[in-house]
Amino acid sequence: MARFKLTARNRGKVTHKRFDDLDSALAELERRGHTLQGRADADVVGGSLVRRFEPREQVAARLELRGPQRLRVGVDIRGDGSAIPFTGRLIRKEVERVRGESAYDALRRLIVAAD
């Protein structure tokens, strides 16, 4: 039975993929994240009557990884192509990155520290 579940949400389409081990789940999360980052192209939304949202403020896609021991991590792909790592599901908390660390490396560091 698969222990890890990767959920990808992109432009209203939701896909799920299951994995037996954490390394392959994280590798797929990173691969799909880089692909989505290359495709992110959000326009500015809003304007005169409603708040204006810049591409960096919009979530273009979201990748979530769930697993045992309440593992809930993911990456938000913003409209400008940046990736923001987070923990949690209903209440998301951004993962702080150290200098030169990618969003995916930050998730790996967080998961290893939790074990």
The first five atom37 places (N, CA, C, CB, O) and aatype in JSON, in Angstrom:
{
  "aatype": [12, 0, 1, 13, 11, 10, 16, 0, 1, 2, 1, 7, 11, 19, 16, 8, 11, 1, 13, 3, 3, 10, 3, 15, 0, 10, 0, 6, 10, 6, 1, 1, 7, 8, 16, 10, 5, 7, 1, 0, 3, 0, 3, 19, 19, 7, 7, 15, 10, 19, 1, 1, 13, 6, 14, 1, 6, 5, 19, 0, 0, 1, 10, 6, 10, 1, 7, 14, 5, 1, 10, 1, 19, 7, 19, 3, 9, 1, 7, 3, 7, 15, 0, 9, 14, 13, 16, 7, 1, 10, 9, 1, 11, 6, 19, 6, 1, 19, 1, 7, 6, 15, 0, 18, 3, 0, 10, 1, 1, 10, 9, 19, 0, 0, 3],
  "atom_mask": [
    [1, 1, 1, 1, 1],
    [1, 1, 1, 1, 1],
    [1, 1, 1, 1, 1],
    [1, 1, 1, 1, 1],
    [1, 1, 1, 1, 1],
    [1, 1, 1, 1, 1],
    [1, 1, 1, 1, 1],
    [1, 1, 1, 1, 1],
    [1, 1, 1, 1, 1],
    [1, 1, 1, 1, 1],
    [1, 1, 1, 1, 1],
    [1, 1, 1, 0, 1],
    [1, 1, 1, 1, 1],
    [1, 1, 1, 1, 1],
    [1, 1, 1, 1, 1],
    [1, 1, 1, 1, 1],
    [1, 1, 1, 1, 1],
    [1, 1, 1, 1, 1],
    [1, 1, 1, 1, 1],
    [1, 1, 1, 1, 1],
    [1, 1, 1, 1, 1],
    [1, 1, 1, 1, 1],
    [1, 1, 1, 1, 1],
    [1, 1, 1, 1, 1],
    [1, 1, 1, 1, 1],
    [1, 1, 1, 1, 1],
    [1, 1, 1, 1, 1],
    [1, 1, 1, 1, 1],
    [1, 1, 1, 1, 1],
    [1, 1, 1, 1, 1],
    [1, 1, 1, 1, 1],
    [1, 1, 1, 1, 1],
    [1, 1, 1, 0, 1],
    [1, 1, 1, 1, 1],
    [1, 1, 1, 1, 1],
    [1, 1, 1, 1, 1],
    [1, 1, 1, 1, 1],
    [1, 1, 1, 0, 1],
    [1, 1, 1, 1, 1],
    [1, 1, 1, 1, 1],
    [1, 1, 1, 1, 1],
    [1, 1, 1, 1, 1],
    [1, 1, 1, 1, 1],
    [1, 1, 1, 1, 1],
    [1, 1, 1, 1, 1],
    [1, 1, 1, 0, 1],
    [1, 1, 1, 0, 1],
    [1, 1, 1, 1, 1],
    [1, 1, 1, 1, 1],
    [1, 1, 1, 1, 1],
    [1, 1, 1, 1, 1],
    [1, 1, 1, 1, 1],
    [1, 1, 1, 1, 1],
    [1, 1, 1, 1, 1],
    [1, 1, 1, 1, 1],
    [1, 1, 1, 1, 1],
    [1, 1, 1, 1, 1],
    [1, 1, 1, 1, 1],
    [1, 1, 1, 1, 1],
    [1, 1, 1, 1, 1],
    [1, 1, 1, 1, 1],
    [1, 1, 1, 1, 1],
    [1, 1, 1, 1, 1],
    [1, 1, 1, 1, 1],
    [1, 1, 1, 1, 1],
    [1, 1, 1, 1, 1],
    [1, 1, 1, 0, 1],
    [1, 1, 1, 1, 1],
    [1, 1, 1, 1, 1],
    [1, 1, 1, 1, 1],
    [1, 1, 1, 1, 1],
    [1, 1, 1, 1, 1],
    [1, 1, 1, 1, 1],
    [1, 1, 1, 0, 1],
    [1, 1, 1, 1, 1],
    [1, 1, 1, 1, 1],
    [1, 1, 1, 1, 1],
    [1, 1, 1, 1, 1],
    [1, 1, 1, 0, 1],
    [1, 1, 1, 1, 1],
    [1, 1, 1, 0, 1],
    [1, 1, 1, 1, 1],
    [1, 1, 1, 1, 1],
    [1, 1, 1, 1, 1],
    [1, 1, 1, 1, 1],
    [1, 1, 1, 1, 1],
    [1, 1, 1, 1, 1],
    [1, 1, 1, 0, 1],
    [1, 1, 1, 1, 1],
    [1, 1, 1, 1, 1],
    [1, 1, 1, 1, 1],
    [1, 1, 1, 1, 1],
    [1, 1, 1, 1, 1],
    [1, 1, 1, 1, 1],
    [1, 1, 1, 1, 1],
    [1, 1, 1, 1, 1],
    [1, 1, 1, 1, 1],
    [1, 1, 1, 1, 1],
    [1, 1, 1, 1, 1],
    [1, 1, 1, 0, 1],
    [1, 1, 1, 1, 1],
    [1, 1, 1, 1, 1],
    [1, 1, 1, 1, 1],
    [1, 1, 1, 1, 1],
    [1, 1, 1, 1, 1],
    [1, 1, 1, 1, 1],
    [1, 1, 1, 1, 1],
    [1, 1, 1, 1, 1],
    [1, 1, 1, 1, 1],
    [1, 1, 1, 1, 1],
    [1, 1, 1, 1, 1],
    [1, 1, 1, 1, 1],
    [1, 1, 1, 1, 1],
    [1, 1, 1, 1, 1],
    [1, 1, 1, 1, 1]
  ],
  "atom_positions": [
    [[0.84, -1.19, 0.0], [0.0, 0.0, 0.0], [0.88, 1.25, 0.0], [-0.95, 0.0, 1.22], [1.85, 1.32, 0.76]],
    [[0.56, 2.22, -0.84], [1.33, 3.45, -0.94], [1.2, 4.26, 0.35], [0.85, 4.29, -2.15], [0.12, 4.36, 0.93]],
    [[2.32, 4.81, 0.78], [2.34, 5.55, 2.03], [2.25, 7.06, 1.84], [3.59, 5.21, 2.79], [1.87, 7.78, 2.76]],
    [[2.61, 7.54, 0.64], [2.65, 8.97, 0.39], [1.75, 9.32, -0.79], [4.09, 9.43, 0.13], [1.68, 8.58, -1.77]],
    [[1.07, 10.46, -0.69], [0.15, 10.89, -1.74], [0.51, 12.31, -2.16], [-1.34, 10.8, -1.25], [0.54, 13.22, -1.33]],
    [[0.77, 12.49, -3.44], [1.06, 13.8, -4.0], [-0.18, 14.29, -4.74], [2.31, 13.75, -4.95], [-0.67, 13.63, -5.66]],
    [[-0.68, 15.45, -4.33], [-1.83, 16.07, -4.98], [-1.36, 17.33, -5.69], [-2.95, 16.39, -3.94], [-0.7, 18.18, -5.1]],
    [[-1.71, 17.44, -6.96], [-1.35, 18.62, -7.75], [-2.63, 19.33, -8.17], [-0.49, 18.23, -8.99], [-3.54, 18.71, -8.72]],
    [[-2.68, 20.63, -7.9], [-3.82, 21.46, -8.31], [-3.28, 22.52, -9.26], [-4.55, 22.1, -7.08], [-2.42, 23.32, -8.89]],
    [[-3.79, 22.52, -10.48], [-3.32, 23.47, -11.48], [-4.49, 23.89, -12.36], [-2.18, 22.86, -12.32], [-5.04, 23.07, -13.1]],
    [[-4.86, 25.17, -12.28], [-5.93, 25.74, -13.11], [-7.22, 24.92, -13.05], [-5.46, 25.84, -14.54], [-7.83, 24.65, -14.08]],
    [[-7.62, 24.54, -11.86], [-8.88, 23.82, -11.69], [-8.79, 22.32, -11.88], [0.0, 0.0, 0.0], [-9.77, 21.62, -11.63]],
    [[-7.66, 21.82, -12.32], [-7.5, 20.38, -12.52], [-6.72, 19.8, -11.34], [-6.78, 20.08, -13.87], [-5.67, 20.32, -10.94]],
    [[-7.24, 18.7, -10.78], [-6.61, 18.06, -9.64], [-6.18, 16.65, -10.03], [-7.57, 18.02, -8.41], [-6.96, 15.89, -10.59]],
    [[-4.91, 16.32, -9.73], [-4.41, 14.97, -9.98], [-3.78, 14.44, -8.71], [-3.38, 14.96, -11.15], [-3.29, 15.2, -7.87]],
    [[-3.8, 13.12, -8.57], [-3.22, 12.44, -7.41], [-2.27, 11.37, -7.9], [-4.32, 11.84, -6.49], [-2.5, 10.72, -8.93]],
    [[-1.19, 11.18, -7.15], [-0.26, 10.11, -7.44], [0.25, 9.57, -6.11], [0.92, 10.61, -8.36], [0.51, 10.33, -5.18]],
    [[0.38, 8.26, -6.03], [0.81, 7.62, -4.77], [2.21, 7.04, -4.91], [-0.19, 6.51, -4.36], [2.63, 6.62, -5.99]],
    [[2.93, 7.03, -3.78], [4.31, 6.56, -3.75], [4.52, 5.7, -2.51], [5.3, 7.74, -3.77], [3.89, 5.9, -1.47]],
    [[5.43, 4.74, -2.64], [5.76, 3.87, -1.51], [6.84, 4.46, -0.61], [6.21, 2.52, -2.01], [6.91, 4.14, 0.57]],
    [[7.7, 5.33, -1.17], [8.78, 5.88, -0.36], [8.86, 7.4, -0.51], [10.12, 5.24, -0.73], [8.44, 7.97, -1.52]],
    [[9.4, 8.04, 0.5], [9.47, 9.5, 0.58], [10.38, 10.08, -0.5], [9.96, 9.93, 1.94], [10.05, 11.12, -1.08]],
    [[11.51, 9.46, -0.77], [12.45, 10.0, -1.75], [11.82, 10.14, -3.13], [13.68, 9.11, -1.84], [11.97, 11.17, -3.78]],
    [[11.12, 9.1, -3.58], [10.5, 9.2, -4.91], [9.35, 10.2, -4.91], [9.99, 7.81, -5.36], [9.11, 10.86, -5.93]],
    [[8.63, 10.34, -3.8], [7.56, 11.33, -3.72], [8.13, 12.75, -3.79], [6.74, 11.14, -2.41], [7.58, 13.61, -4.48]],
    [[9.22, 13.01, -3.07], [9.84, 14.33, -3.1], [10.45, 14.63, -4.47], [10.91, 14.43, -2.02], [10.39, 15.77, -4.94]],
    [[11.03, 13.62, -5.1], [11.61, 13.81, -6.43], [10.52, 14.19, -7.43], [12.34, 12.53, -6.9], [10.72, 15.07, -8.27]],
    [[9.37, 13.54, -7.36], [8.25, 13.85, -8.26], [7.69, 15.23, -7.96], [7.15, 12.79, -8.14], [7.35, 15.98, -8.88]],
    [[7.58, 15.59, -6.68], [7.11, 16.92, -6.3], [8.03, 17.98, -6.9], [7.05, 17.06, -4.75], [7.55, 18.98, -7.45]],
    [[9.33, 17.78, -6.81], [10.28, 18.75, -7.35], [10.21, 18.8, -8.88], [11.71, 18.4, -6.9], [10.23, 19.88, -9.47]],
    [[10.12, 17.65, -9.52], [10.05, 17.61, -10.98], [8.82, 18.35, -11.49], [10.03, 16.15, -11.47], [8.9, 19.17, -12.4]],
    [[7.67, 18.05, -10.88], [6.43, 18.71, -11.3], [6.45, 20.19, -10.95], [5.23, 18.03, -10.65], [5.92, 21.01, -11.69]],
    [[7.05, 20.52, -9.82], [7.15, 21.92, -9.42], [7.95, 22.74, -10.42], [0.0, 0.0, 0.0], [7.55, 23.84, -10.79]],
    [[9.09, 22.21, -10.84], [9.91, 22.93, -11.83], [9.16, 23.09, -13.15], [11.24, 22.19, -12.07], [9.25, 24.13, -13.8]],
    [[8.42, 22.07, -13.54], [7.62, 22.15, -14.77], [6.57, 23.24, -14.65], [6.95, 20.8, -15.07], [6.4, 24.05, -15.56]],
    [[5.86, 23.27, -13.52], [4.82, 24.28, -13.32], [5.41, 25.68, -13.2], [4.01, 23.95, -12.07], [4.81, 26.65, -13.65]],
    [[6.59, 25.79, -12.6], [7.24, 27.1, -12.49], [7.53, 27.67, -13.87], [8.53, 26.99, -11.66], [7.39, 28.87, -14.1]],
    [[7.95, 26.8, -14.78], [8.25, 27.25, -16.14], [7.02, 27.68, -16.91], [0.0, 0.0, 0.0], [7.14, 28.43, -17.89]],
    [[5.85, 27.23, -16.49], [4.6, 27.55, -17.19], [3.8, 28.68, -16.53], [3.73, 26.32, -17.28], [2.8, 29.13, -17.08]],
    [[4.24, 29.13, -15.36], [3.49, 30.16, -14.62], [3.53, 31.47, -15.39], [4.06, 30.35, -13.19], [4.6, 31.97, -15.74]],
    [[2.36, 32.02, -15.66], [2.29, 33.26, -16.44], [1.05, 34.07, -16.09], [2.31, 32.94, -17.94], [0.33, 34.52, -16.98]],
    [[0.81, 34.26, -14.83], [-0.39, 34.97, -14.4], [-0.31, 36.45, -14.75], [-0.6, 34.81, -12.89], [0.77, 37.04, -14.74]],
    [[-1.45, 37.01, -15.07], [-1.56, 38.45, -15.33], [-2.01, 39.14, -14.05], [-2.55, 38.74, -16.5], [-2.52, 38.5, -13.13]],
    [[-1.83, 40.45, -14.02], [-2.33, 41.24, -12.9], [-3.85, 41.16, -12.92], [-1.85, 42.73, -12.99], [-4.47, 41.28, -13.97]],
    [[-4.44, 40.95, -11.74], [-5.89, 40.82, -11.61], [-6.4, 41.95, -10.74], [-6.29, 39.43, -11.01], [-5.75, 42.34, -9.78]],
    [[-7.55, 42.46, -11.08], [-8.16, 43.53, -10.29], [-7.79, 44.88, -10.85], [0.0, 0.0, 0.0], [-7.26, 45.01, -11.95]],
    [[-8.1, 45.89, -10.05], [-7.78, 47.23, -10.52], [-8.54, 48.29, -9.79], [0.0, 0.0, 0.0], [-8.4, 48.44, -8.58]],
    [[-9.34, 49.04, -10.51], [-9.95, 50.25, -9.96], [-10.96, 50.01, -8.84], [-10.62, 50.99, -11.06], [-10.95, 50.75, -7.85]],
    [[-11.83, 49.01, -8.95], [-12.85, 48.8, -7.92], [-12.49, 47.75, -6.88], [-14.14, 48.42, -8.57], [-12.99, 47.79, -5.76]],
    [[-11.63, 46.81, -7.23], [-11.22, 45.77, -6.3], [-9.7, 45.79, -6.15], [-11.71, 44.38, -6.76], [-8.99, 46.38, -6.96]],
    [[-9.25, 45.14, -5.12], [-7.81, 45.1, -4.86], [-7.06, 44.51, -6.06], [-7.51, 44.27, -3.6], [-7.54, 43.58, -6.71]],
    [[-5.91, 45.03, -6.33], [-5.06, 44.59, -7.43], [-4.12, 43.49, -6.93], [-4.25, 45.79, -8.04], [-3.44, 43.68, -5.92]],
    [[-4.09, 42.36, -7.63], [-3.22, 41.24, -7.25], [-2.14, 41.07, -8.31], [-4.04, 39.94, -7.09], [-2.43, 40.77, -9.47]],
    [[-0.91, 41.25, -7.91], [0.24, 41.05, -8.79], [0.48, 39.55, -8.97], [1.51, 41.76, -8.2], [0.05, 38.75, -8.13]],
    [[1.15, 39.14, -10.04], [1.41, 37.71, -10.26], [2.09, 37.02, -9.08], [2.27, 37.54, -11.49], [1.78, 35.87, -8.79]],
    [[3.0, 37.7, -8.39], [3.7, 37.08, -7.25], [2.77, 36.83, -6.06], [4.86, 37.97, -6.82], [3.11, 36.06, -5.16]],
    [[1.59, 37.48, -6.06], [0.62, 37.31, -4.98], [-0.42, 36.23, -5.29], [-0.07, 38.62, -4.71], [-1.22, 35.89, -4.43]],
    [[-0.4, 35.7, -6.51], [-1.39, 34.71, -6.94], [-0.79, 33.31, -6.91], [-1.91, 35.04, -8.35], [0.35, 33.11, -7.32]],
    [[-1.55, 32.35, -6.43], [-1.13, 30.95, -6.47], [-1.64, 30.36, -7.78], [-1.67, 30.13, -5.22], [-2.84, 30.19, -7.98]],
    [[-0.69, 30.06, -8.67], [-1.05, 29.5, -9.98], [-1.25, 28.0, -9.89], [0.04, 29.83, -11.01], [-2.07, 27.44, -10.62]],
    [[-0.5, 27.34, -9.01], [-0.6, 25.89, -8.83], [-0.16, 25.55, -7.41], [0.27, 25.11, -9.89], [0.57, 26.3, -6.78]],
    [[-0.62, 24.41, -6.94], [-0.24, 23.96, -5.59], [0.06, 22.47, -5.65], [-1.36, 24.26, -4.54], [-0.7, 21.7, -6.23]],
    [[1.17, 22.08, -5.03], [1.56, 20.67, -4.9], [1.57, 20.35, -3.41], [2.96, 20.38, -5.56], [2.23, 21.04, -2.63]],
    [[0.84, 19.31, -3.01], [0.77, 18.92, -1.6], [1.18, 17.47, -1.45], [-0.66, 19.14, -1.04], [0.76, 16.6, -2.22]],
    [[2.01, 17.2, -0.45], [2.45, 15.85, -0.15], [1.95, 15.46, 1.23], [4.0, 15.72, -0.24], [2.2, 16.16, 2.21]],
    [[1.23, 14.33, 1.29], [0.71, 13.82, 2.56], [1.29, 12.45, 2.8], [-0.84, 13.77, 2.56], [1.49, 11.67, 1.87]],
    [[1.55, 12.16, 4.07], [2.11, 10.87, 4.41], [1.86, 10.52, 5.86], [0.0, 0.0, 0.0], [1.08, 11.17, 6.54]],
    [[2.55, 9.47, 6.33], [2.36, 9.03, 7.72], [2.89, 10.06, 8.72], [3.06, 7.69, 7.94], [3.59, 11.0, 8.35]],
    [[2.54, 9.87, 9.96], [2.92, 10.77, 11.06], [2.54, 12.22, 10.75], [4.43, 10.67, 11.32], [3.29, 13.16, 11.04]],
    [[1.37, 12.38, 10.16], [0.82, 13.71, 9.89], [1.71, 14.57, 9.0], [0.57, 14.43, 11.18], [1.71, 15.79, 9.12]],
    [[2.45, 13.95, 8.12], [3.27, 14.7, 7.17], [2.35, 15.45, 6.21], [4.24, 13.76, 6.39], [1.57, 14.83, 5.48]],
    [[2.43, 16.77, 6.22], [1.64, 17.62, 5.34], [2.55, 18.77, 4.91], [0.33, 18.16, 6.05], [2.73, 19.73, 5.66]],
    [[3.12, 18.67, 3.73], [4.0, 19.71, 3.2], [3.63, 19.97, 1.75], [5.5, 19.31, 3.32], [2.91, 19.19, 1.13]],
    [[4.12, 21.08, 1.21], [3.84, 21.36, -0.18], [4.55, 22.59, -0.68], [0.0, 0.0, 0.0], [5.33, 23.22, 0.03]],
    [[4.24, 22.92, -1.92], [4.83, 24.09, -2.57], [3.73, 24.82, -3.33], [6.0, 23.68, -3.53], [2.98, 24.21, -4.09]],
    [[3.65, 26.12, -3.12], [2.78, 26.97, -3.92], [3.61, 27.55, -5.05], [2.12, 28.1, -3.06], [4.67, 28.13, -4.82]],
    [[3.13, 27.39, -6.28], [3.77, 27.99, -7.44], [3.03, 29.29, -7.71], [3.76, 27.03, -8.7], [1.84, 29.28, -8.01]],
    [[3.74, 30.39, -7.6], [3.12, 31.7, -7.78], [3.06, 32.08, -9.26], [3.9, 32.76, -6.99], [3.73, 31.48, -10.09]],
    [[2.25, 33.07, -9.56], [2.05, 33.51, -10.93], [3.29, 34.04, -11.61], [0.0, 0.0, 0.0], [3.35, 34.1, -12.84]],
    [[4.3, 34.43, -10.82], [5.55, 34.92, -11.4], [6.58, 33.81, -11.57], [6.11, 36.03, -10.54], [7.71, 34.07, -11.98]],
    [[6.2, 32.56, -11.23], [7.12, 31.43, -11.38], [7.9, 31.09, -10.13], [0.0, 0.0, 0.0], [8.69, 30.14, -10.15]],
    [[7.72, 31.82, -9.05], [8.43, 31.51, -7.81], [7.74, 30.35, -7.09], [8.51, 32.75, -6.88], [6.55, 30.09, -7.3]],
    [[8.48, 29.66, -6.24], [7.95, 28.53, -5.47], [8.09, 28.84, -3.99], [8.68, 27.2, -5.83], [9.16, 29.22, -3.52]],
    [[7.0, 28.67, -3.25], [6.98, 28.95, -1.81], [6.65, 27.66, -1.07], [5.93, 30.07, -1.48], [5.55, 27.13, -1.23]],
    [[7.59, 27.13, -0.26], [7.31, 25.9, 0.49], [6.44, 26.19, 1.71], [8.63, 25.23, 0.92], [6.52, 27.26, 2.31]],
    [[5.6, 25.21, 2.06], [4.74, 25.39, 3.23], [4.53, 24.06, 3.95], [3.39, 26.0, 2.81], [4.77, 22.99, 3.41]],
    [[4.07, 24.18, 5.19], [3.62, 23.02, 5.96], [2.16, 23.25, 6.32], [4.5, 22.81, 7.25], [1.66, 24.37, 6.26]],
    [[1.49, 22.16, 6.68], [0.1, 22.27, 7.08], [-0.84, 22.02, 5.93], [0.0, 0.0, 0.0], [-0.43, 21.92, 4.77]],
    [[-2.11, 21.93, 6.28], [-3.11, 21.7, 5.25], [-4.14, 22.82, 5.25], [-3.8, 20.34, 5.45], [-4.22, 23.6, 4.29]],
    [[-4.93, 22.92, 6.29], [-5.92, 23.99, 6.37], [-5.26, 25.32, 6.71], [-6.98, 23.66, 7.41], [-5.58, 26.36, 6.13]],
    [[-4.34, 25.27, 7.65], [-3.58, 26.47, 8.01], [-2.16, 26.25, 7.52], [-3.63, 26.75, 9.56], [-1.41, 25.44, 8.08]],
    [[-1.79, 26.96, 6.48], [-0.46, 26.81, 5.89], [0.52, 27.76, 6.54], [-0.51, 27.04, 4.37], [0.2, 28.92, 6.81]],
    [[1.71, 27.26, 6.79], [2.77, 28.07, 7.37], [3.96, 28.0, 6.42], [3.15, 27.59, 8.81], [4.45, 26.92, 6.11]],
    [[4.42, 29.16, 5.96], [5.55, 29.19, 5.03], [6.81, 28.68, 5.72], [5.77, 30.62, 4.49], [7.08, 29.02, 6.87]],
    [[7.58, 27.87, 5.01], [8.84, 27.34, 5.52], [9.93, 28.36, 5.2], [9.17, 25.94, 4.89], [10.12, 28.75, 4.06]],
    [[10.65, 28.77, 6.25], [11.76, 29.7, 6.06], [12.9, 28.98, 5.36], [12.23, 30.29, 7.42], [13.24, 27.84, 5.69]],
    [[13.49, 29.66, 4.4], [14.62, 29.08, 3.66], [15.92, 29.73, 4.09], [14.42, 29.25, 2.14], [15.95, 30.92, 4.42]],
    [[16.98, 28.94, 4.09], [18.3, 29.5, 4.34], [18.86, 30.0, 3.02], [19.26, 28.45, 4.99], [18.37, 29.63, 1.95]],
    [[19.84, 30.83, 3.09], [20.42, 31.46, 1.88], [20.82, 30.42, 0.83], [21.63, 32.32, 2.26], [21.54, 29.47, 1.13]],
    [[20.35, 30.62, -0.39], [20.71, 29.75, -1.5], [19.93, 28.44, -1.57], [0.0, 0.0, 0.0], [20.2, 27.6, -2.42]],
    [[18.98, 28.27, -0.68], [18.21, 27.02, -0.62], [16.95, 27.14, -1.48], [17.83, 26.68, 0.85], [16.26, 28.16, -1.44]],
    [[16.66, 26.1, -2.27], [15.44, 26.1, -3.06], [14.25, 25.72, -2.17], [15.56, 25.11, -4.26], [14.43, 25.27, -1.04]],
    [[13.06, 25.92, -2.69], [11.85, 25.54, -1.95], [11.85, 24.04, -1.67], [10.58, 25.95, -2.74], [11.41, 23.61, -0.6]],
    [[12.33, 23.26, -2.61], [12.33, 21.8, -2.49], [13.39, 21.34, -1.48], [12.59, 21.15, -3.87], [13.16, 20.38, -0.73]],
    [[14.53, 22.0, -1.47], [15.57, 21.69, -0.48], [15.08, 22.03, 0.93], [16.87, 22.46, -0.79], [15.38, 21.31, 1.89]],
    [[14.33, 23.11, 1.06], [13.79, 23.51, 2.36], [12.82, 22.45, 2.89], [13.07, 24.89, 2.25], [12.83, 22.13, 4.08]],
    [[12.0, 21.89, 2.01], [11.08, 20.83, 2.44], [11.85, 19.59, 2.88], [10.1, 20.46, 1.3], [11.52, 18.98, 3.9]],
    [[12.87, 19.22, 2.11], [13.69, 18.06, 2.48], [14.34, 18.27, 3.85], [14.78, 17.8, 1.42], [14.33, 17.37, 4.69]],
    [[14.9, 19.46, 4.07], [15.54, 19.78, 5.36], [14.52, 19.67, 6.5], [16.16, 21.21, 5.32], [14.82, 19.12, 7.55]],
    [[13.34, 20.19, 6.28], [12.29, 20.17, 7.3], [11.87, 18.74, 7.63], [11.08, 20.96, 6.83], [11.7, 18.41, 8.8]],
    [[11.71, 17.9, 6.62], [11.28, 16.53, 6.83], [12.34, 15.72, 7.53], [10.92, 15.88, 5.51], [12.02, 14.93, 8.42]],
    [[13.61, 15.9, 7.15], [14.69, 15.18, 7.8], [14.82, 15.59, 9.26], [16.02, 15.42, 7.06], [15.07, 14.75, 10.13]],
    [[14.64, 16.89, 9.55], [14.71, 17.38, 10.92], [13.58, 16.82, 11.78], [14.67, 18.9, 10.94], [13.75, 16.63, 12.99]],
    [[12.43, 16.54, 11.17], [11.28, 16.03, 11.91], [11.43, 14.56, 12.28], [10.01, 16.23, 11.1], [10.81, 14.09, 13.23]],
    [[12.25, 13.82, 11.52], [12.42, 12.38, 11.79], [13.29, 12.12, 12.96], [12.99, 11.68, 10.61], [13.52, 10.96, 13.31]]
  ]
}
